[in-house]
């Protein structure tokens, strides 16, 4: 159990009063101070005694911290931003339970306390999420396991929106990447996702603009900044680009969460590549409709759909470069192992973005299977975290 004295802040009235926070593994409790009777002539008695009785005593009162609100942490989320704005709350955050119960704005006396409690509450939420994942995985086949899930904030598309970010719940499960408005708490909920994408056909990218918690702490202490306004750009952001150029931008509250999402996407994608082994797409080459396969073991193969006659095949290591028109056409440059000459294969796909992401996923998985340290060496989030 972890406790501290903090402030419960009302943003409308700008008033605040002392509260006591009590954190356990499953619940965050808000306590308020009140005066209670702890002794006296009527304490524990059914009938009053006479004034002359030697056991009669004056009532005794004490100030004590009493529980006023309990916020369950299972599937809860944290928000550090003022509603409808991009202003980061100064040494403060809000905890919102799955059923919508809010802790209110919890403001801390020092930046260090705010950071410590943010990390502590986040850690307990993450541990409970892991427990929920384990329970869900007991009902799922080995090929459909949950690798990671949790709350994020999604950047809204369009300038006419009153809010630039809104909460979303993401999950990496089996072959798919899911986007939910609320967490899936039953098997039926998994088919109610707002968006579902094939993991091999999405590209995860960490945004360059973000800082560690220590940097925010130093900015607060030394620059005296109280309300950060990023004009639609938050720290700890990542994007997921899907087929046909569909893009999502997400933000998390901590740099450590960003690193976990990056590593989880890599792990889930590599597992799916090794599980499926290959993916085949229809393409146009030299005016003919053909099949183009990306295979974990064989590399690239182009063949006729009816006769299965192989027209050409190259290993991943033979791919020396590529270029595309950003629409449907791509040029793949392969080195012939015999002549050492570069051969150009120009292909056309209906969804070029999905094919390019698939190629990237398979090549990355191939390299990772040979070099176990490849994932860590490619992790931008981990580099920033541990170099600070």
C-alpha positions as CSV (number, residue, x, y, z in Angstrom):
1,X,0.0,0.0,0.0
2,X,1.2,3.5,-1.0
3,X,-0.1,6.7,0.6
4,X,0.5,10.4,0.2
5,X,-1.2,13.8,0.9
6,X,-2.3,15.5,-2.3
7,X,-4.9,18.0,-3.6
8,X,-8.2,17.4,-5.2
9,X,-8.5,20.3,-7.7
10,X,-11.7,21.7,-9.3
11,X,-10.7,23.2,-12.7
12,X,-13.9,25.3,-13.0
13,X,-13.7,27.0,-9.6
14,X,-9.9,26.6,-9.4
15,X,-10.4,25.5,-5.7
16,X,-8.4,22.7,-4.2
17,X,-8.4,21.0,-0.8
18,X,-6.2,18.3,0.9
19,X,-7.0,14.7,0.4
20,X,-5.1,11.5,1.2
21,X,-4.5,8.9,-1.5
22,X,-4.2,5.2,-0.8
23,X,-3.0,3.0,-3.6
24,X,-3.3,-0.8,-3.5
25,X,-2.8,-3.3,-6.3
26,X,-6.4,-3.1,-7.5
27,X,-7.9,0.2,-6.1
28,X,-7.0,3.9,-5.8
29,X,-8.9,5.3,-2.8
30,X,-9.5,9.0,-2.2
31,X,-9.8,9.9,1.5
32,X,-11.1,13.2,3.0
33,X,-10.5,14.5,6.5
34,X,-13.4,14.6,8.9
35,X,-14.1,15.0,12.6
36,X,-15.3,11.8,14.3
37,X,-16.3,10.9,17.8
38,X,-13.8,8.4,19.2
39,X,-14.7,8.4,22.9
40,X,-17.0,9.8,25.6
41,X,-20.0,9.0,27.8
42,X,-22.1,7.7,24.9
43,X,-19.3,5.7,23.2
44,X,-20.5,2.2,22.9
45,X,-23.4,2.7,25.4
46,X,-27.0,2.0,24.8
47,X,-28.3,4.3,27.7
48,X,-26.9,7.6,29.0
49,X,-25.4,7.6,32.6
50,X,-26.2,10.2,35.2
51,X,-24.1,13.3,35.4
52,X,-22.7,12.2,38.7
53,X,-21.6,8.8,37.5
54,X,-17.8,8.3,37.6
55,X,-17.8,6.6,34.2
56,X,-19.4,9.6,32.5
57,X,-17.0,11.4,30.2
58,X,-17.1,14.3,27.7
59,X,-17.2,13.2,24.1
60,X,-13.8,13.2,22.5
61,X,-13.3,14.0,18.8
62,X,-10.5,13.5,16.4
63,X,-9.7,14.3,12.8
64,X,-9.4,11.2,10.7
65,X,-9.0,10.3,7.0
66,X,-12.2,8.6,5.8
67,X,-12.7,6.8,2.5
68,X,-14.9,8.8,0.1
69,X,-14.2,7.3,-3.3
70,X,-12.7,4.1,-4.6
71,X,-11.5,3.9,-8.2
72,X,-11.0,0.3,-9.5
73,X,-7.8,0.1,-11.6
74,X,-8.7,-2.9,-13.7
75,X,-8.9,-1.5,-17.3
76,X,-8.7,2.1,-15.9
77,X,-7.0,4.9,-17.8
78,X,-5.0,8.0,-16.9
79,X,-5.3,11.4,-18.4
80,X,-2.8,14.3,-17.8
81,X,-4.4,16.7,-20.2
82,X,-7.2,19.3,-19.6
83,X,-10.4,18.1,-21.3
84,X,-10.7,19.5,-24.9
85,X,-7.2,21.0,-24.9
86,X,-3.6,20.2,-25.4
87,X,-2.6,21.7,-22.1
88,X,-0.6,19.3,-19.8
89,X,-1.8,19.5,-16.2
90,X,0.8,20.8,-13.8
91,X,1.8,18.0,-11.5
92,X,-1.6,16.5,-11.9
93,X,-3.6,13.7,-13.5
94,X,-7.0,12.1,-13.5
95,X,-7.8,8.4,-13.1
96,X,-10.9,7.1,-14.9
97,X,-12.3,3.6,-14.1
98,X,-13.8,1.3,-16.7
99,X,-17.3,2.2,-15.6
100,X,-16.6,6.0,-16.0
101,X,-16.0,6.8,-12.3
102,X,-13.4,9.6,-12.1
103,X,-10.9,10.3,-9.3
104,X,-11.2,14.0,-10.0
105,X,-8.1,16.0,-10.8
106,X,-5.3,14.9,-8.4
107,X,-2.7,17.5,-8.0
108,X,0.6,16.9,-6.2
109,X,2.8,19.3,-4.1
110,X,6.0,18.5,-6.0
111,X,6.9,17.4,-9.5
112,X,8.7,14.4,-8.1
113,X,5.6,13.3,-6.2
114,X,3.5,13.7,-9.4
115,X,5.9,11.6,-11.4
116,X,6.2,8.9,-8.8
117,X,2.4,8.5,-8.4
118,X,1.8,8.6,-12.1
119,X,4.3,5.8,-12.5
120,X,2.9,3.8,-9.6
121,X,-0.7,4.0,-10.7
122,X,0.3,3.2,-14.3
123,X,2.3,0.2,-13.1
124,X,-0.7,-1.2,-11.1
125,X,-3.0,-0.7,-14.1
126,X,-0.5,-2.5,-16.4
127,X,-0.2,-5.4,-14.0
128,X,-4.0,-5.8,-13.9
129,X,-4.1,-5.6,-17.7
130,X,-1.6,-8.4,-17.8
131,X,-3.8,-10.5,-15.6
132,X,-6.8,-9.8,-17.9
133,X,-4.6,-10.8,-20.9
134,X,-3.7,-14.1,-19.3
135,X,-7.3,-14.9,-18.6
136,X,-8.3,-14.0,-22.1
137,X,-5.5,-16.2,-23.6
138,X,-6.8,-19.3,-21.7
139,X,-9.9,-19.1,-24.0
140,X,-7.8,-18.5,-27.2
141,X,-5.9,-20.8,-29.5
142,X,-2.1,-20.6,-29.6
143,X,-2.3,-18.7,-32.9
144,X,-4.8,-16.1,-31.5
145,X,-3.1,-15.0,-28.3
146,X,-3.2,-11.4,-26.9
147,X,0.3,-10.0,-27.1
148,X,-0.4,-6.6,-25.7
149,X,-3.3,-4.2,-25.0
150,X,-4.0,-0.9,-23.3
151,X,-5.4,2.6,-23.4
152,X,-4.0,5.3,-25.7
153,X,-5.2,8.6,-27.1
154,X,-6.0,8.9,-30.8
155,X,-5.4,12.2,-32.7
156,X,-8.6,13.2,-34.4
157,X,-8.6,13.8,-38.1
158,X,-10.0,17.1,-39.3
159,X,-9.6,20.7,-38.0
160,X,-13.3,21.2,-37.1
161,X,-13.1,18.8,-34.1
162,X,-13.5,20.4,-30.6
163,X,-11.1,17.8,-29.2
164,X,-7.8,16.9,-30.9
165,X,-7.4,13.6,-29.1
166,X,-9.8,11.0,-27.7
167,X,-9.3,7.8,-25.7
168,X,-9.0,4.5,-27.6
169,X,-8.2,1.0,-26.4
170,X,-5.7,-0.9,-28.6
171,X,-5.0,-4.6,-28.7
172,X,-2.5,-6.9,-30.5
173,X,-4.1,-10.3,-30.8
174,X,-3.2,-13.2,-33.1
175,X,-2.9,-11.9,-36.7
176,X,-4.7,-8.6,-36.0
177,X,-4.3,-5.1,-34.6
178,X,-7.6,-3.9,-33.0
179,X,-8.9,-0.4,-32.3
180,X,-11.7,-0.2,-29.7
181,X,-13.7,2.6,-28.1
182,X,-14.0,0.6,-24.9
183,X,-11.9,-2.4,-23.7
184,X,-13.1,-5.9,-24.8
185,X,-14.2,-7.6,-21.6
186,X,-15.9,-10.7,-23.2
187,X,-15.3,-12.9,-26.2
188,X,-18.2,-11.2,-28.1
189,X,-16.5,-7.8,-27.7
190,X,-13.6,-8.8,-29.9
191,X,-15.9,-8.7,-33.0
192,X,-17.1,-5.2,-32.1
193,X,-13.8,-3.4,-32.8
194,X,-14.0,0.0,-34.6
195,X,-11.1,-1.0,-36.8
196,X,-9.2,-4.3,-37.4
197,X,-6.0,-4.5,-39.5
198,X,-3.7,-7.4,-40.4
199,X,-0.5,-7.0,-38.5
200,X,1.7,-7.9,-41.5
201,X,0.2,-5.0,-43.4
202,X,0.7,-2.1,-41.0
203,X,3.7,-0.1,-40.2
204,X,4.5,1.1,-36.7
205,X,6.5,4.3,-36.3
206,X,7.7,6.2,-33.2
207,X,7.5,10.0,-33.6
208,X,10.7,11.9,-33.1
209,X,9.1,14.5,-30.9
210,X,8.9,13.2,-27.4
211,X,10.9,13.4,-24.1
212,X,11.4,11.2,-21.1
213,X,9.7,11.9,-17.8
214,X,12.9,13.3,-16.4
215,X,13.0,16.0,-19.1
216,X,9.5,17.1,-18.2
217,X,10.5,17.2,-14.6
218,X,13.5,19.4,-15.4
219,X,11.3,21.7,-17.6
220,X,8.8,22.1,-14.8
221,X,11.5,22.8,-12.1
222,X,13.9,25.1,-14.0
223,X,11.7,26.8,-16.6
224,X,8.7,27.3,-14.5
225,X,6.3,26.0,-17.1
226,X,2.9,25.2,-15.8
227,X,0.7,24.6,-18.9
228,X,2.3,23.1,-21.9
229,X,0.5,23.7,-25.2
230,X,1.8,21.7,-28.2
231,X,-0.9,22.7,-30.7
232,X,-1.9,19.1,-31.6
233,X,1.5,17.6,-30.9
234,X,1.9,15.6,-27.8
235,X,5.0,13.8,-26.5
236,X,5.1,10.0,-26.5
237,X,3.4,9.6,-29.9
238,X,3.4,6.8,-32.4
239,X,1.6,6.2,-35.7
240,X,0.2,3.1,-37.3
241,X,0.0,3.3,-41.1
242,X,-2.3,0.7,-42.7
243,X,-3.5,-0.2,-46.2
244,X,-4.4,2.5,-48.8
245,X,-2.4,4.9,-46.7
246,X,-4.9,5.0,-43.8
247,X,-3.0,6.4,-40.8
248,X,-3.7,6.6,-37.1
249,X,-1.7,8.8,-34.6
250,X,-1.7,7.7,-31.0
251,X,-0.3,9.1,-27.8
252,X,0.5,7.5,-24.4
253,X,1.1,9.1,-21.0
254,X,4.6,7.7,-20.3
255,X,7.7,7.1,-22.4
256,X,8.0,3.6,-20.9
257,X,4.5,2.8,-22.4
258,X,5.8,4.0,-25.8
259,X,8.7,1.6,-25.6
260,X,6.4,-1.3,-24.6
261,X,4.1,-0.6,-27.6
262,X,7.0,-0.5,-30.0
263,X,8.4,-3.8,-28.7
264,X,5.0,-5.4,-28.6
265,X,4.2,-4.5,-32.2
266,X,7.6,-5.9,-33.3
267,X,7.0,-9.1,-31.4
268,X,3.4,-9.6,-32.5
269,X,4.3,-9.0,-36.1
270,X,7.3,-11.3,-36.1
271,X,5.2,-14.0,-34.5
272,X,2.5,-13.6,-37.2
273,X,5.1,-13.7,-40.0
274,X,6.6,-17.0,-38.7
275,X,3.1,-18.4,-38.0
276,X,1.7,-17.8,-41.5
277,X,4.9,-18.2,-43.4
278,X,3.8,-16.3,-46.5
279,X,1.3,-13.9,-48.0
280,X,0.1,-13.7,-51.7
281,X,-1.2,-10.7,-53.6
282,X,-2.6,-10.3,-57.1
283,X,-0.4,-8.0,-59.2
284,X,0.1,-6.8,-62.8
285,X,3.5,-7.5,-64.4
286,X,4.2,-6.8,-68.1
287,X,0.5,-6.5,-68.7
288,X,-0.4,-9.9,-67.2
289,X,-2.3,-10.6,-63.9
290,X,-0.1,-12.7,-61.8
291,X,0.4,-13.8,-58.2
292,X,3.2,-12.2,-56.0
293,X,4.2,-14.1,-52.9
294,X,6.3,-12.9,-50.0
295,X,7.6,-16.0,-48.2
296,X,9.5,-16.2,-45.0
297,X,11.7,-19.1,-46.3
298,X,11.9,-18.5,-50.0
299,X,11.7,-14.7,-50.4
300,X,9.8,-13.2,-53.4
301,X,8.1,-15.3,-56.0
302,X,6.0,-14.3,-59.0
303,X,3.9,-17.0,-60.7
304,X,0.9,-17.6,-62.9
305,X,-2.4,-18.0,-60.9
306,X,-3.8,-20.8,-63.0
307,X,-0.8,-22.9,-63.9
308,X,1.3,-22.0,-60.8
309,X,4.2,-21.7,-63.2
310,X,7.0,-19.7,-61.5
311,X,8.2,-16.8,-63.6
312,X,10.9,-15.6,-61.2
313,X,12.1,-15.9,-57.6
314,X,14.6,-13.9,-55.5
315,X,15.8,-14.2,-51.9
316,X,15.3,-11.3,-49.5
317,X,19.1,-10.7,-49.6
318,X,18.9,-10.1,-53.3
319,X,16.6,-7.1,-52.9
320,X,19.0,-4.1,-53.3
321,X,16.5,-1.3,-53.5
322,X,13.0,-0.1,-54.5
323,X,11.0,2.9,-55.5
324,X,7.3,3.6,-56.0
325,X,4.9,6.2,-57.3
326,X,3.0,6.4,-54.0
327,X,-0.1,5.0,-55.7
328,X,0.0,1.5,-57.3
329,X,3.3,0.9,-58.9
330,X,6.6,-0.2,-57.4
331,X,10.0,-1.1,-58.8
332,X,12.0,-3.8,-57.1
333,X,15.7,-4.0,-57.8
334,X,17.2,-7.5,-57.4
335,X,20.8,-8.6,-57.9
336,X,21.2,-11.7,-60.1
337,X,23.5,-14.1,-58.1
338,X,25.1,-15.4,-61.3
339,X,25.7,-12.2,-63.3
340,X,25.8,-9.8,-60.3
341,X,23.7,-7.5,-62.5
342,X,20.6,-5.6,-61.2
343,X,17.3,-6.8,-62.5
344,X,14.3,-4.4,-62.2
345,X,10.8,-5.8,-61.7
346,X,8.0,-3.3,-62.1
347,X,4.8,-4.4,-60.4
348,X,1.3,-2.9,-59.9
349,X,-0.9,-3.6,-56.9
350,X,-4.4,-2.5,-56.0
351,X,-3.2,-1.8,-52.4
352,X,0.5,-0.9,-52.7
353,X,0.8,0.3,-49.1
354,X,-0.2,-3.0,-47.7
355,X,2.2,-4.9,-49.9
356,X,5.1,-2.7,-49.0
357,X,4.4,-3.0,-45.3
358,X,4.2,-6.8,-45.8
359,X,7.6,-6.8,-47.4
360,X,9.0,-4.8,-44.6
361,X,7.5,-7.1,-41.9
362,X,8.8,-10.2,-43.5
363,X,12.3,-8.9,-44.1
364,X,12.5,-7.5,-40.5
365,X,11.3,-10.9,-39.1
366,X,13.9,-12.7,-41.3
367,X,16.7,-10.5,-39.9
368,X,15.4,-10.9,-36.3
369,X,15.4,-14.7,-36.7
370,X,19.1,-14.5,-37.5
371,X,20.1,-11.7,-35.1
372,X,18.1,-11.9,-31.8
373,X,19.4,-8.4,-30.9
374,X,17.9,-6.8,-34.0
375,X,14.6,-5.7,-32.4
376,X,16.4,-3.8,-29.6
377,X,18.9,-2.2,-32.0
378,X,16.0,-0.9,-34.0
379,X,14.0,0.4,-31.1
380,X,13.9,4.2,-31.2
381,X,11.9,4.5,-28.0
382,X,14.3,2.3,-26.0
383,X,17.3,4.4,-27.3
384,X,15.8,7.6,-26.0
385,X,14.8,6.0,-22.7
386,X,18.1,4.5,-21.8
387,X,20.3,7.3,-23.2
388,X,18.8,9.9,-20.8
